[in-house]
Amino acid sequence: MLHERILLRVLVTAFLYLLAIAPSSAAQQSAMMSAEAFTRARAFIHKTGRPLDRALFTFHFEHGSRDVVIAELAKYQNADGGFASDLDGDTRWNGSSPMGTMIGLRILNEVKAPADDAHVKAAIKYLLSNFDDKNGYWHALPIEANVVPHAPWWDVHRDTGKCEVESPVFPTAAIAGYLQVYSSLLPPGFLEPITQSSREYLAAASTRVPMPDIEGLTTLAQFLSPAKSGEAVAKLNRILAAVVERDPQKWTGYTVQPLTFVRTPDSPFYAALKDAIPANLDYIMSTQQADGGWRLTWSWENTDPAAWKLAEKEWRGAVALENLERLDSFHRINR
């Protein structure tokens, strides 16, 4: 009889515990992008996005071919092997640049293009030919890019030969990151000094670092071996803690959000921002517009309204794809 009373007490206690945690468990259920919202985003990308973005969408979400993506990317590759600067829609120049080639390498990495791919080899040949040996880095854009419409931050100043966002680590650090995969194609000893100088730049930097620099340095850190990335990741986590805006009310402007430099849960920067990321994912879903896309948080319409209109269309397709990739990597899409 005693054993029965003890068993009954245990069962009642367990039942009361389950009742207590049930509401909180329900509250912790993550909101999901509906199949209907995903379909609207898909239709938006196919209607608005560049052929390259449409190919990338098909690659990531519909088992599309890597070769199709590379074929679309190849349309931006010039005879010198460099990629066109207008891969970034905020400059309309279709000449080659290290900045454009940085984007080209990012996409080649994204689809895991092999080292023997002709487009990879051509891009590396261009980069080797355009490296500034004296300063030890790549310039973002040549001054010739000034002749076409572009955002103010891409204007190359004649006195310095640099645009506003160029630095010793932008675009160099990101390029060095993407080249880690293709190091067998580089001259012996070429990549290590560039990688090391970027790490030294980071070590000496304050915690208030410009966004382009953070982009380059976080990209590089993700390609380094654990033995080489530890200090860099720790410093970048301190930088992100200082610059990431955690207030959703302020995400409507051009700012560093928790997901800006965290693309997947595998990111080395995920753990430090883990508590802020669910709200950022919710924000992405809540700000999808009726046409299936998202509004942009920047503009240079006042500089050139006609050019910006075209750039805005391209960017909205690219941002829609990026948002879907983020949501998918965190398992937030019902399809």
C-alpha positions as CSV (number, residue, x, y, z in Angstrom):
1,M,0.0,0.0,0.0
2,L,2.9,2.3,0.9
3,H,4.5,1.6,-2.5
4,E,1.3,2.5,-4.3
5,R,1.0,5.8,-2.5
6,I,4.6,6.6,-3.4
7,L,4.1,5.7,-7.0
8,L,0.9,7.8,-7.1
9,R,2.8,10.8,-5.6
10,V,5.5,10.4,-8.2
11,L,3.0,10.3,-11.1
12,V,1.1,13.3,-9.8
13,T,4.4,15.3,-9.4
14,A,5.5,14.4,-13.0
15,F,2.0,15.3,-14.3
16,L,2.2,18.7,-12.6
17,Y,5.7,19.3,-13.9
18,L,4.6,18.6,-17.5
19,L,1.7,21.0,-17.1
20,A,4.1,23.7,-15.8
21,I,6.5,23.4,-18.7
22,A,4.0,22.9,-21.5
23,P,3.1,26.6,-22.0
24,S,6.8,27.6,-22.0
25,S,7.6,24.9,-24.5
26,A,4.9,26.1,-26.8
27,A,6.2,29.7,-26.4
28,Q,9.6,28.5,-27.5
29,Q,8.3,27.1,-30.8
30,S,10.0,29.0,-33.6
31,A,7.9,30.8,-36.1
32,M,8.1,29.4,-39.6
33,M,7.9,30.9,-43.0
34,S,4.8,29.5,-44.6
35,A,4.8,27.6,-47.8
36,E,2.7,30.4,-49.3
37,A,5.3,33.1,-48.2
38,F,8.1,30.9,-49.7
39,T,6.2,30.6,-53.0
40,R,5.8,34.4,-53.2
41,A,9.5,34.9,-52.5
42,R,10.4,32.3,-55.2
43,A,8.1,34.0,-57.7
44,F,9.7,37.3,-56.8
45,I,13.2,36.1,-57.4
46,H,12.3,34.5,-60.7
47,K,10.5,37.7,-61.8
48,T,12.9,40.3,-60.4
49,G,16.3,38.7,-59.8
50,R,19.2,38.5,-62.3
51,P,19.6,35.2,-64.2
52,L,22.5,34.5,-61.8
53,D,20.3,34.8,-58.7
54,R,17.7,32.7,-60.3
55,A,20.3,30.0,-61.0
56,L,21.5,30.2,-57.5
57,F,18.0,29.9,-56.1
58,T,17.5,26.8,-58.2
59,F,20.8,25.4,-57.1
60,H,20.0,25.9,-53.4
61,F,16.3,25.1,-53.3
62,E,15.5,22.9,-56.3
63,H,18.6,20.6,-56.7
64,G,19.8,22.8,-59.5
65,S,23.0,22.3,-61.4
66,R,26.3,23.8,-60.4
67,D,27.2,24.1,-64.0
68,V,24.2,26.4,-64.7
69,V,25.3,28.7,-61.9
70,I,28.9,28.8,-63.3
71,A,27.6,29.4,-66.8
72,E,25.6,32.5,-65.6
73,L,28.5,33.7,-63.5
74,A,30.8,33.3,-66.5
75,K,28.8,36.0,-68.3
76,Y,30.4,38.5,-65.8
77,Q,33.9,37.2,-66.4
78,N,36.0,39.3,-68.7
79,A,38.8,38.3,-71.1
80,D,41.4,39.2,-68.5
81,G,39.9,36.6,-66.1
82,G,38.6,39.2,-63.7
83,F,34.9,39.4,-62.8
84,A,32.9,42.5,-63.7
85,S,32.5,45.1,-60.9
86,D,28.7,45.2,-61.5
87,L,28.4,41.9,-59.8
88,D,27.9,44.4,-57.0
89,G,24.9,46.4,-58.2
90,D,26.0,49.6,-56.6
91,T,28.5,50.2,-59.4
92,R,27.4,49.8,-63.0
93,W,30.9,49.3,-64.4
94,N,31.4,46.0,-66.2
95,G,35.2,46.1,-66.3
96,S,37.2,43.8,-64.1
97,S,38.1,44.6,-60.5
98,P,39.4,42.8,-57.4
99,M,36.1,43.7,-55.8
100,G,34.1,42.0,-58.6
101,T,36.5,39.1,-58.5
102,M,36.0,38.7,-54.8
103,I,32.3,38.2,-55.4
104,G,33.0,35.8,-58.3
105,L,35.2,33.7,-56.0
106,R,32.5,33.8,-53.3
107,I,30.0,32.2,-55.7
108,L,32.5,29.7,-57.0
109,N,33.2,28.7,-53.4
110,E,29.5,28.6,-52.7
111,V,28.8,26.0,-55.5
112,K,32.1,24.2,-54.7
113,A,33.7,24.8,-58.1
114,P,36.8,22.6,-58.3
115,A,40.3,24.0,-58.6
116,D,40.6,22.7,-62.1
117,D,37.6,24.8,-63.3
118,A,38.7,27.1,-66.1
119,H,36.8,30.1,-64.5
120,V,38.7,29.6,-61.2
121,K,42.0,29.5,-63.0
122,A,41.3,32.6,-65.0
123,A,40.2,34.5,-61.9
124,I,43.4,33.6,-60.0
125,K,45.5,34.6,-63.0
126,Y,43.7,38.0,-63.0
127,L,44.3,38.4,-59.2
128,L,48.0,37.6,-59.5
129,S,48.4,40.2,-62.2
130,N,46.6,42.9,-60.3
131,F,48.1,42.5,-56.8
132,D,49.7,45.6,-55.4
133,D,53.1,44.2,-54.3
134,K,54.2,47.5,-52.8
135,N,51.3,47.8,-50.4
136,G,50.6,44.1,-50.0
137,Y,46.9,44.1,-50.9
138,W,44.3,44.4,-53.7
139,H,42.6,47.7,-54.5
140,A,38.9,47.5,-54.7
141,L,38.3,49.3,-58.0
142,P,40.4,51.0,-60.7
143,I,39.8,54.7,-61.3
144,E,38.2,53.8,-64.7
145,A,35.1,52.7,-62.8
146,N,34.3,56.3,-62.1
147,V,33.0,56.9,-65.6
148,V,29.7,55.0,-65.0
149,P,27.0,55.6,-62.4
150,H,27.9,54.3,-59.0
151,A,27.2,54.7,-55.3
152,P,29.3,57.4,-53.6
153,W,31.2,54.8,-51.6
154,W,32.6,53.3,-54.8
155,D,34.0,56.6,-56.1
156,V,37.7,56.2,-56.6
157,H,39.6,59.3,-55.5
158,R,42.2,60.5,-57.9
159,D,44.7,61.6,-55.2
160,T,44.7,58.2,-53.4
161,G,43.5,55.8,-56.1
162,K,41.2,54.4,-53.4
163,C,37.4,54.4,-52.8
164,E,35.8,55.1,-49.5
165,V,35.4,51.5,-48.4
166,E,38.8,50.2,-49.5
167,S,41.3,49.3,-46.8
168,P,44.2,46.9,-46.3
169,V,41.6,44.2,-45.6
170,F,38.9,45.1,-48.0
171,P,38.6,43.3,-50.4
172,T,41.9,41.6,-49.6
173,A,41.0,39.6,-46.5
174,A,37.9,38.0,-48.2
175,I,39.9,37.2,-51.3
176,A,42.5,35.5,-49.2
177,G,39.8,33.5,-47.5
178,Y,38.3,32.3,-50.8
179,L,41.7,31.5,-52.1
180,Q,42.4,29.1,-49.3
181,V,40.4,26.5,-51.2
182,Y,42.5,27.1,-54.3
183,S,45.9,27.5,-52.8
184,S,47.4,24.8,-55.0
185,L,47.0,27.2,-58.0
186,L,49.0,30.0,-56.3
187,P,52.8,30.5,-56.3
188,P,54.4,29.0,-53.2
189,G,54.5,31.5,-50.4
190,F,52.0,34.0,-52.0
191,L,49.0,33.5,-49.8
192,E,50.5,33.2,-46.3
193,P,51.9,36.8,-46.1
194,I,48.5,38.2,-47.2
195,T,46.7,36.1,-44.7
196,Q,49.1,37.0,-41.9
197,S,48.9,40.8,-42.6
198,S,45.1,40.6,-42.4
199,R,45.3,38.8,-39.1
200,E,47.8,41.4,-37.8
201,Y,45.4,44.2,-39.0
202,L,42.6,42.6,-37.0
203,A,44.7,42.1,-33.9
204,A,45.6,45.8,-33.9
205,A,42.1,47.1,-34.7
206,S,39.7,48.6,-32.2
207,T,36.3,47.2,-31.6
208,R,34.7,49.8,-33.9
209,V,35.6,48.5,-37.3
210,P,33.9,49.6,-40.6
211,M,31.4,47.1,-42.0
212,P,33.4,46.2,-45.2
213,D,36.4,45.4,-43.0
214,I,34.3,43.1,-40.8
215,E,32.9,41.4,-44.0
216,G,36.4,40.7,-45.2
217,L,37.8,39.6,-41.9
218,T,34.9,37.3,-40.9
219,T,35.1,35.7,-44.3
220,L,38.8,35.0,-43.9
221,A,38.4,33.6,-40.4
222,Q,35.9,31.1,-41.6
223,F,38.4,29.6,-44.0
224,L,41.3,29.3,-41.6
225,S,42.2,26.2,-39.7
226,P,41.2,26.0,-36.1
227,A,44.9,26.5,-35.1
228,K,45.0,29.8,-36.9
229,S,41.5,31.1,-36.5
230,G,41.1,31.1,-32.7
231,E,42.5,34.5,-31.9
232,A,40.8,36.0,-35.0
233,V,37.4,34.6,-34.0
234,A,37.8,35.8,-30.5
235,K,38.6,39.4,-31.6
236,L,35.9,39.4,-34.2
237,N,33.4,38.3,-31.5
238,R,34.4,41.3,-29.5
239,I,34.0,43.5,-32.5
240,L,30.6,42.1,-33.3
241,A,29.5,42.5,-29.7
242,A,30.3,46.2,-30.0
243,V,28.7,46.8,-33.5
244,V,25.8,44.5,-33.8
245,E,22.4,46.2,-33.2
246,R,20.2,44.0,-31.1
247,D,17.1,46.3,-31.1
248,P,14.7,45.2,-33.8
249,Q,13.2,48.7,-33.9
250,K,16.5,49.9,-35.4
251,W,16.9,47.2,-38.0
252,T,14.9,49.2,-40.6
253,G,18.1,51.2,-41.4
254,Y,21.5,50.2,-42.7
255,T,23.0,48.6,-39.7
256,V,24.8,45.4,-38.5
257,Q,22.1,42.9,-37.6
258,P,22.8,39.7,-35.7
259,L,22.6,37.7,-39.0
260,T,24.7,40.1,-41.1
261,F,27.8,38.1,-40.6
262,V,26.3,34.8,-39.4
263,R,25.0,32.9,-42.5
264,T,24.5,29.4,-40.9
265,P,24.5,27.8,-37.4
266,D,28.0,26.5,-38.4
267,S,29.4,30.0,-38.4
268,P,32.2,30.5,-35.8
269,F,30.3,33.6,-34.8
270,Y,27.0,31.9,-34.1
271,A,27.5,31.0,-30.5
272,A,28.2,34.6,-29.4
273,L,25.1,35.9,-31.1
274,K,22.9,32.9,-30.6
275,D,20.5,34.6,-28.2
276,A,19.8,37.5,-30.7
277,I,19.4,35.4,-33.8
278,P,15.8,34.0,-33.3
279,A,14.4,37.6,-33.2
280,N,16.4,38.5,-36.3
281,L,14.9,35.5,-38.2
282,D,11.5,36.5,-37.0
283,Y,12.1,40.0,-38.2
284,I,13.1,38.8,-41.7
285,M,9.8,36.9,-42.0
286,S,7.7,39.7,-40.7
287,T,9.1,42.3,-43.1
288,Q,8.5,40.3,-46.3
289,Q,6.5,42.6,-48.6
290,A,3.3,41.8,-50.5
291,D,5.3,41.3,-53.8
292,G,7.3,38.5,-52.1
293,G,10.5,40.5,-51.7
294,W,12.0,42.8,-49.1
295,R,12.7,46.5,-49.0
296,L,16.4,47.6,-49.0
297,T,18.0,49.5,-46.1
298,W,20.2,51.7,-48.3
299,S,19.9,53.9,-51.4
300,W,21.9,56.2,-53.6
301,E,18.8,57.4,-55.5
302,N,19.8,61.0,-55.0
303,T,23.1,60.4,-56.8
304,D,21.6,58.9,-60.0
305,P,17.9,58.1,-59.9
306,A,17.8,56.1,-63.2
307,A,20.8,54.0,-62.3
308,W,19.6,53.4,-58.8
309,K,16.2,52.2,-60.1
310,L,18.0,49.4,-62.0
311,A,20.4,48.6,-59.1
312,E,17.5,48.5,-56.7
313,K,15.7,45.9,-58.8
314,E,18.8,43.7,-58.9
315,W,19.5,44.1,-55.2
316,R,16.0,43.2,-54.2
317,G,16.3,39.9,-56.0
318,A,19.7,39.2,-54.4
319,V,18.5,40.2,-50.9
320,A,15.4,38.0,-51.3
321,L,17.6,35.1,-52.1
322,E,19.9,35.9,-49.2
323,N,17.0,36.0,-46.8
324,L,15.7,32.7,-48.0
325,E,19.1,31.1,-47.6
326,R,19.4,32.4,-44.0
327,L,15.9,31.1,-43.1
328,D,16.6,27.8,-44.7
329,S,19.9,27.3,-42.9
330,F,18.2,27.8,-39.6
331,H,15.3,25.5,-40.6
332,R,12.7,28.2,-40.6
333,I,10.9,27.4,-43.9
334,N,7.9,25.2,-44.4
335,R,8.0,24.0,-48.0
